[in-house]
Amino acid sequence: MTGIDVAADAPPPAPKGAPTGRRIRLPASRGGMAWMVVLLIVGTLLAAQFGRQVYANWEIGQRASAIEAQIAAVEAENAELARELAYLSSDAFVSAEARRLANVGAPGEEVLIIPPGAEEPLPDELAALQAPAPLLEQWVDLFFGPSG
């Protein structure tokens, strides 16, 4: 063996100068090379312009999405303000504000105005009431008996 395994029925290798198949030949003249360079430059410029257009389209889409989000936020705020305006223009709000600010009562009502400093202290039996113990302490007392 010589180090190369070749099947017995394989075709013999082609001679060195013989054509083996169809080859694409590049132009060898200066005119042909100039056309190739021009085509390469034009192709590069077209690809760059196409890339710019794709990026501009993407950027416009992003801006449109941001503006749509702003529009949704403004519409939500407008709806909230419309609800507030409806409440503020209702008779219930006007009546409540008149009572609060001008001490105005409804027809047939007696308005009672207590001057500042006229309050009496609580009676001793009401003032002596202690605040209830915290809930945790109440549960401990319930399960294990009073601790104090």
Residue frames as a rotation matrix with the C-alpha (Angstrom) as fourth column:
MET 1
0.574 0.819 0.000 0.00
0.819 -0.574 0.000 0.00
0.000 0.000 -1.000 0.00
THR 2
-0.360 -0.700 0.617 1.10
0.717 -0.631 -0.296 3.46
0.597 0.336 0.729 -0.82
GLY 3
-0.839 0.080 -0.539 -1.08
0.400 -0.580 -0.709 5.28
-0.370 -0.810 0.455 1.71
ILE 4
-0.575 0.704 -0.416 -3.96
-0.784 -0.620 0.035 6.10
-0.233 0.346 0.909 -0.67
ASP 5
-0.578 0.475 0.664 -6.94
0.294 0.880 -0.373 3.78
-0.761 -0.021 -0.648 -0.78
VAL 6
-0.485 0.422 -0.766 -8.55
-0.835 -0.485 0.261 3.84
-0.261 0.766 0.587 -4.20
ALA 7
0.313 0.664 0.679 -11.33
-0.273 0.747 -0.606 1.56
-0.910 0.004 0.415 -5.32
ALA 8
-0.543 -0.579 0.609 -10.51
0.326 0.523 0.788 -0.65
-0.774 0.626 -0.095 -8.27
ASP 9
-0.101 0.580 0.808 -13.46
0.994 0.093 0.058 0.57
-0.041 0.809 -0.586 -10.33
ALA 10
0.421 0.204 -0.884 -12.94
0.345 -0.937 -0.053 4.32
-0.839 -0.283 -0.465 -9.64
PRO 11
0.898 -0.105 0.427 -12.27
0.388 -0.265 -0.883 6.50
0.206 0.959 -0.197 -12.69
PRO 12
-0.052 -0.989 -0.136 -8.71
0.993 -0.036 -0.115 7.65
0.109 -0.141 0.984 -13.07
PRO 13
0.186 0.091 -0.978 -7.93
0.471 -0.882 0.007 11.21
-0.862 -0.462 -0.207 -11.93
ALA 14
0.923 0.211 0.323 -8.10
0.384 -0.432 -0.816 13.89
-0.032 0.877 -0.480 -14.60
PRO 15
-0.027 -0.973 0.230 -4.85
0.940 -0.103 -0.324 15.28
0.339 0.208 0.917 -15.95
LYS 16
-0.362 -0.227 -0.904 -3.68
0.761 -0.632 -0.146 18.54
-0.539 -0.741 0.402 -14.46
GLY 17
-0.911 -0.073 -0.406 -4.56
-0.115 -0.900 0.421 20.89
-0.396 0.430 0.811 -17.30
ALA 18
-0.736 0.666 0.117 -7.88
0.469 0.378 0.798 19.30
0.488 0.643 -0.591 -18.33
PRO 19
-0.538 0.622 0.568 -11.17
-0.674 -0.723 0.153 21.13
0.506 -0.301 0.809 -17.63
THR 20
-0.972 0.152 -0.177 -13.11
0.228 0.781 -0.581 19.50
0.050 -0.606 -0.794 -14.78
GLY 21
-0.069 0.989 -0.131 -16.39
0.960 0.030 -0.279 21.40
-0.272 -0.145 -0.951 -15.01
ARG 22
0.295 0.245 0.924 -17.86
0.611 -0.792 0.015 24.75
0.735 0.560 -0.383 -15.80
ARG 23
-0.345 -0.474 -0.810 -16.11
0.908 -0.387 -0.160 27.61
-0.238 -0.791 0.564 -14.01
ILE 24
0.856 0.517 0.001 -17.25
0.510 -0.842 -0.175 31.15
-0.089 0.151 -0.985 -13.59
ARG 25
-0.138 -0.946 0.294 -14.59
0.967 -0.192 -0.165 33.30
0.213 0.261 0.941 -15.09
LEU 26
0.430 0.156 -0.889 -13.93
0.476 -0.876 0.076 36.74
-0.767 -0.456 -0.451 -13.75
PRO 27
0.942 -0.097 0.320 -13.16
0.249 -0.438 -0.864 39.38
0.224 0.894 -0.389 -16.34
ALA 28
0.265 -0.940 -0.217 -9.46
0.898 0.158 0.410 39.84
-0.351 -0.304 0.886 -16.73
SER 29
-0.197 -0.343 0.918 -9.54
0.732 -0.675 -0.095 43.13
0.652 0.653 0.385 -18.62
ARG 30
-0.941 -0.198 -0.274 -9.49
0.330 -0.717 -0.614 46.53
-0.074 -0.668 0.741 -16.98
GLY 31
-0.634 0.769 0.088 -12.87
-0.577 -0.545 0.608 47.42
0.515 0.335 0.789 -18.44
GLY 32
0.099 0.660 -0.745 -14.45
0.129 0.734 0.667 44.30
0.987 -0.162 -0.013 -16.95
MET 33
-0.421 -0.334 -0.843 -12.85
0.862 0.142 -0.487 44.99
0.283 -0.932 0.228 -13.55
ALA 34
-0.986 0.090 0.144 -14.08
-0.116 -0.975 -0.188 48.58
0.123 -0.201 0.972 -13.66
TRP 35
-0.193 0.977 -0.096 -17.65
-0.482 -0.009 0.876 47.37
0.855 0.215 0.472 -14.20
MET 36
0.070 0.162 -0.984 -17.29
0.621 0.766 0.170 44.97
0.781 -0.623 -0.047 -11.27
VAL 37
-0.795 -0.410 -0.447 -16.05
0.604 -0.481 -0.635 47.80
0.045 -0.775 0.630 -9.02
VAL 38
-0.794 0.565 0.226 -18.92
-0.483 -0.811 0.329 50.06
0.369 0.152 0.917 -10.14
LEU 39
0.079 0.857 -0.509 -21.46
-0.147 0.515 0.845 47.30
0.986 0.008 0.167 -9.47
LEU 40
-0.206 -0.239 -0.949 -19.92
0.836 0.462 -0.298 46.63
0.509 -0.854 0.104 -6.07
ILE 41
-0.980 -0.171 -0.099 -20.07
0.198 -0.855 -0.480 50.34
-0.003 -0.490 0.872 -5.12
VAL 42
-0.495 0.866 0.073 -23.67
-0.618 -0.410 0.671 50.71
0.611 0.286 0.738 -6.35
GLY 43
0.112 0.519 -0.847 -24.67
0.252 0.810 0.530 47.54
0.961 -0.273 -0.040 -4.49
THR 44
-0.563 -0.397 -0.725 -23.06
0.793 -0.011 -0.609 48.80
0.233 -0.918 0.321 -1.29
LEU 45
-0.967 0.226 0.121 -24.82
-0.241 -0.961 -0.136 52.16
0.085 -0.161 0.983 -1.58
LEU 46
-0.174 0.955 -0.241 -28.17
-0.478 0.132 0.868 50.47
0.861 0.267 0.433 -2.22
ALA 47
-0.006 0.123 -0.992 -27.68
0.639 0.764 0.091 48.17
0.769 -0.633 -0.083 0.79
ALA 48
-0.854 -0.344 -0.391 -26.78
0.520 -0.528 -0.672 51.15
0.024 -0.776 0.630 3.01
GLN 49
-0.759 0.631 0.161 -29.84
-0.561 -0.759 0.330 53.09
0.330 0.160 0.930 1.84
PHE 50
0.040 0.779 -0.626 -32.07
-0.091 0.627 0.774 50.06
0.995 0.026 0.096 2.43
GLY 51
-0.329 -0.252 -0.910 -30.65
0.826 0.390 -0.407 49.73
0.457 -0.886 0.080 5.96
ARG 52
-1.000 -0.025 -0.006 -31.36
0.025 -0.907 -0.420 53.40
0.005 -0.420 0.907 6.65
GLN 53
-0.402 0.915 -0.034 -34.95
-0.626 -0.248 0.739 53.01
0.668 0.318 0.673 5.48
VAL 54
0.069 0.388 -0.919 -35.45
0.390 0.837 0.383 49.93
0.918 -0.385 -0.094 7.66
TYR 55
-0.647 -0.373 -0.665 -34.05
0.751 -0.159 -0.641 51.76
0.133 -0.914 0.383 10.70
ALA 56
-0.927 0.346 0.147 -36.19
-0.348 -0.937 0.019 54.85
0.144 -0.034 0.989 10.01
ASN 57
-0.105 0.926 -0.364 -39.28
-0.352 0.307 0.884 52.66
0.930 0.221 0.294 9.71
TRP 58
-0.082 0.002 -0.997 -38.47
0.746 0.664 -0.060 50.93
0.661 -0.748 -0.056 13.02
GLU 59
-0.901 -0.317 -0.297 -37.86
0.434 -0.667 -0.605 54.27
-0.006 -0.674 0.738 14.75
ILE 60
-0.656 0.737 0.165 -41.19
-0.582 -0.633 0.511 55.66
0.480 0.239 0.844 13.48
GLY 61
0.093 0.680 -0.728 -42.92
0.100 0.721 0.686 52.53
0.991 -0.137 -0.001 14.81
GLN 62
-0.415 -0.321 -0.851 -41.32
0.853 0.188 -0.487 53.06
0.317 -0.928 0.196 18.23
ARG 63
-0.997 0.072 0.037 -42.42
-0.079 -0.961 -0.264 56.70
0.017 -0.266 0.964 18.31
ALA 64
-0.319 0.940 -0.123 -45.95
-0.502 -0.058 0.863 55.69
0.804 0.337 0.491 17.31
SER 65
0.023 0.288 -0.957 -46.07
0.583 0.774 0.247 53.16
0.812 -0.564 -0.150 20.15
ALA 66
-0.751 -0.357 -0.556 -44.92
0.661 -0.405 -0.632 55.78
0.000 -0.842 0.540 22.65
ILE 67
-0.872 0.474 0.119 -47.49
-0.443 -0.869 0.219 58.28
0.207 0.138 0.969 21.41
GLU 68
-0.078 0.869 -0.488 -50.25
-0.133 0.476 0.869 55.64
0.988 0.133 0.078 21.61
ALA 69
-0.234 -0.066 -0.970 -49.28
0.868 0.436 -0.239 54.99
0.438 -0.898 -0.045 25.25
GLN 70
-0.968 -0.120 -0.218 -49.42
0.206 -0.880 -0.428 58.73
-0.141 -0.460 0.877 25.96
ILE 71
-0.575 0.818 0.010 -52.84
-0.517 -0.373 0.771 58.97
0.635 0.438 0.637 24.30
ALA 72
0.024 0.579 -0.815 -54.15
0.394 0.744 0.540 56.10
0.919 -0.334 -0.210 26.45
ALA 73
-0.547 -0.288 -0.786 -52.83
0.835 -0.123 -0.536 57.81
0.057 -0.950 0.308 29.61
VAL 74
-0.980 0.201 -0.007 -54.41
-0.201 -0.980 -0.008 61.15
-0.008 -0.006 1.000 28.65
GLU 75
-0.303 0.921 -0.247 -57.73
-0.329 0.142 0.934 59.45
0.895 0.364 0.260 27.86
ALA 76
-0.075 0.227 -0.971 -57.70
0.773 0.629 0.087 57.71
0.630 -0.744 -0.223 31.26
GLU 77
-0.820 -0.263 -0.509 -56.94
0.536 -0.665 -0.520 61.03
-0.202 -0.699 0.686 32.96
ASN 78
-0.814 0.574 0.083 -59.76
-0.439 -0.704 0.559 62.71
0.380 0.418 0.825 31.00
ALA 79
-0.063 0.816 -0.575 -62.20
0.157 0.577 0.801 60.00
0.986 -0.039 -0.165 32.10
GLU 80
-0.299 -0.115 -0.947 -61.15
0.935 0.165 -0.315 60.47
0.192 -0.980 0.058 35.74
LEU 81
-0.969 -0.078 -0.236 -61.54
0.130 -0.968 -0.213 64.24
-0.212 -0.237 0.948 35.47
ALA 82
-0.553 0.833 -0.027 -64.97
-0.353 -0.204 0.913 63.82
0.755 0.515 0.407 33.84
ARG 83
0.028 0.537 -0.843 -66.09
0.653 0.629 0.422 61.64
0.757 -0.562 -0.333 36.78
GLU 84
-0.573 -0.304 -0.761 -64.77
0.799 -0.414 -0.437 64.22
-0.182 -0.858 0.480 39.24
LEU 85
-0.967 0.249 0.057 -66.53
-0.216 -0.917 0.336 67.03
0.136 0.313 0.940 37.36
ALA 86
-0.230 0.931 -0.284 -69.80
0.008 0.294 0.956 65.09
0.973 0.218 -0.075 37.41
TYR 87
-0.023 0.183 -0.983 -69.48
0.938 0.343 0.042 64.67
0.345 -0.921 -0.180 41.18
LEU 88
-0.784 -0.370 -0.499 -68.50
0.550 -0.786 -0.281 68.30
-0.288 -0.495 0.820 41.78
SER 89
-0.862 0.504 0.047 -71.47
-0.398 -0.732 0.552 69.56
0.313 0.458 0.832 39.77
SER 90
-0.375 0.757 -0.535 -73.96
0.522 0.650 0.552 67.26
0.766 -0.072 -0.639 41.53
ASP 91
0.334 0.622 0.708 -76.50
-0.312 -0.636 0.706 68.59
0.889 -0.457 -0.019 44.03
ALA 92
0.841 -0.044 -0.539 -75.13
0.467 0.559 0.685 66.33
0.271 -0.828 0.491 46.78
PHE 93
-0.163 -0.978 -0.129 -71.68
0.959 -0.127 -0.252 67.93
0.230 -0.164 0.959 46.59
VAL 94
-0.413 0.060 0.909 -73.06
0.099 -0.989 0.110 71.47
0.905 0.135 0.403 46.43
SER 95
0.657 0.728 0.197 -75.26
-0.174 -0.109 0.979 70.79
0.734 -0.677 0.055 49.46
ALA 96
0.651 -0.475 -0.592 -72.42
0.750 0.522 0.406 69.21
0.117 -0.708 0.696 51.45
GLU 97
-0.437 -0.856 0.275 -70.05
0.797 -0.511 -0.323 72.09
0.417 0.078 0.906 50.67
ALA 98
-0.078 0.486 0.871 -72.69
-0.150 -0.869 0.471 74.66
0.986 -0.094 0.141 51.60
ARG 99
0.896 0.396 -0.202 -73.17
0.107 0.249 0.963 72.94
0.431 -0.884 0.181 54.95
ARG 100
0.375 -0.828 -0.417 -69.45
0.926 0.355 0.129 72.67
0.041 -0.434 0.900 55.55
LEU 101
-0.554 -0.728 0.403 -68.35
0.742 -0.652 -0.157 76.14
0.377 0.212 0.902 54.48
ALA 102
-0.641 0.341 0.687 -71.29
-0.217 -0.940 0.264 78.42
0.736 0.020 0.677 55.15
ASN 103
-0.951 0.308 -0.009 -73.08
0.124 0.354 -0.927 76.47
-0.282 -0.883 -0.375 57.88
VAL 104
-0.435 0.836 -0.335 -76.18
-0.895 -0.359 0.264 76.40
0.100 0.415 0.904 55.70
GLY 105
-0.688 0.272 0.673 -78.80
-0.115 0.875 -0.471 73.78
-0.717 -0.401 -0.571 56.51
ALA 106
-0.848 0.492 0.195 -81.46
0.393 0.340 0.854 72.12
0.354 0.801 -0.482 54.43
PRO 107
-0.392 0.779 0.490 -85.03
-0.605 -0.619 0.501 73.48
0.693 -0.100 0.714 54.61
GLY 108
0.678 0.730 -0.082 -86.65
-0.346 0.417 0.841 72.39
0.648 -0.541 0.535 57.89
GLU 109
0.280 -0.678 -0.680 -83.30
0.750 0.596 -0.286 71.69
0.599 -0.430 0.675 59.55
GLU 110
0.993 -0.070 0.091 -81.93
-0.112 -0.764 0.635 73.51
0.025 -0.641 -0.767 62.58
VAL 111
0.313 -0.949 -0.028 -78.27
0.214 0.099 -0.972 74.36
0.925 0.298 0.234 62.33
LEU 112
0.978 -0.061 -0.201 -76.43
0.197 -0.056 0.979 74.01
-0.071 -0.997 -0.043 65.62
ILE 113
0.354 -0.894 0.275 -73.14
0.034 -0.281 -0.959 75.89
0.935 0.349 -0.069 65.86
ILE 114
0.811 -0.192 -0.552 -70.95
0.583 0.197 0.788 75.16
-0.043 -0.962 0.271 68.87
PRO 115
0.800 -0.554 0.232 -68.51
-0.468 -0.817 -0.337 77.97
0.377 0.161 -0.912 69.60
PRO 116
0.088 -0.855 -0.511 -64.90
0.162 0.519 -0.840 77.03
0.983 -0.009 0.184 70.26
GLY 117
-0.826 -0.502 0.254 -64.12
-0.194 -0.170 -0.966 76.38
0.529 -0.848 0.043 73.95
ALA 118
-0.134 0.866 0.482 -67.73
-0.972 -0.209 0.106 75.56
0.193 -0.455 0.869 74.85
GLU 119
0.128 0.161 -0.979 -67.17
-0.188 0.973 0.136 71.80
0.974 0.167 0.155 75.03
GLU 120
0.554 0.082 0.828 -67.63
-0.832 0.019 0.554 70.19
0.029 -0.996 0.079 78.43
PRO 121
-0.611 -0.791 -0.042 -65.30
-0.783 0.611 -0.120 67.51
0.121 -0.040 -0.992 79.68
LEU 122
-0.185 0.506 -0.843 -66.52
-0.195 0.821 0.536 63.91
0.963 0.264 -0.053 79.67
PRO 123
0.693 0.438 0.573 -68.19
-0.659 0.062 0.750 62.56
0.292 -0.897 0.332 82.82
ASP 124
-0.129 -0.832 0.539 -65.90
-0.960 0.241 0.142 60.58
-0.249 -0.499 -0.830 85.12
GLU 125
0.235 0.252 0.939 -67.57
-0.202 0.958 -0.206 57.22
-0.951 -0.141 0.276 84.39
LEU 126
0.981 0.103 0.164 -66.95
0.139 0.216 -0.967 57.66
-0.135 0.971 0.197 80.63
ALA 127
0.562 -0.827 -0.001 -63.47
-0.731 -0.496 -0.469 59.11
0.387 0.264 -0.883 81.01
ALA 128
0.046 -0.572 0.819 -62.35
-0.860 0.395 0.324 56.24
-0.508 -0.719 -0.473 83.27
LEU 129
0.914 0.302 0.270 -62.98
-0.136 0.855 -0.500 53.54
-0.382 0.420 0.823 80.65
GLN 130
-0.071 -0.994 0.080 -59.76
-0.340 0.099 0.935 51.81
-0.938 0.040 -0.345 79.73
ALA 131
0.081 -0.011 -0.997 -58.78
-0.995 0.054 -0.081 50.95
0.054 0.999 -0.006 76.22
PRO 132
0.943 0.285 0.169 -59.17
-0.298 0.953 0.055 47.23
-0.145 -0.102 0.984 75.45
ALA 133
0.148 -0.924 0.353 -56.07
-0.279 0.304 0.911 45.08
-0.949 -0.234 -0.213 75.68
PRO 134
-0.372 -0.345 -0.861 -54.31
-0.916 -0.010 0.400 44.09
-0.147 0.938 -0.313 72.45
LEU 135
0.559 0.702 -0.441 -55.81
-0.786 0.618 -0.014 41.10
0.263 0.354 0.897 70.64
LEU 136
-0.073 -0.662 -0.746 -52.79
-0.189 0.743 -0.642 38.89
0.979 0.094 -0.179 71.25
GLU 137
-0.894 -0.247 0.374 -53.04
-0.381 -0.017 -0.924 39.47
0.235 -0.969 -0.079 74.98
GLN 138
-0.018 0.964 0.265 -56.78
-0.977 0.039 -0.207 38.74
-0.210 -0.263 0.942 74.90
TRP 139
0.527 0.183 -0.830 -56.14
-0.524 0.839 -0.148 35.41
0.669 0.513 0.538 73.13
VAL 140
-0.533 -0.774 -0.343 -53.40
-0.108 0.464 -0.879 34.46
0.839 -0.431 -0.331 75.62
ASP 141
-0.734 0.334 0.592 -55.76
-0.668 -0.196 -0.718 35.26
-0.124 -0.922 0.367 78.51
LEU 142
0.316 0.920 -0.230 -58.50
-0.946 0.325 -0.001 33.19
0.074 0.218 0.973 76.87
PHE 143
0.472 -0.157 -0.868 -56.35
-0.260 0.916 -0.307 30.07
0.843 0.370 0.391 76.42
PHE 144
-0.291 -0.751 -0.593 -54.04
0.431 0.450 -0.782 30.23
0.854 -0.483 0.192 79.45
GLY 145
0.405 0.514 -0.756 -56.03
0.910 -0.151 0.385 32.32
0.084 -0.844 -0.529 81.93
PRO 146
0.926 -0.040 0.374 -55.48
-0.029 -0.999 -0.034 35.89
0.375 0.021 -0.927 83.06
SER 147
0.159 -0.965 -0.209 -51.83
0.647 0.262 -0.716 36.70
0.745 -0.021 0.666 83.54
GLY 148
-0.656 -0.522 0.545 -52.20
0.055 -0.753 -0.655 39.59
0.752 -0.400 0.523 85.90
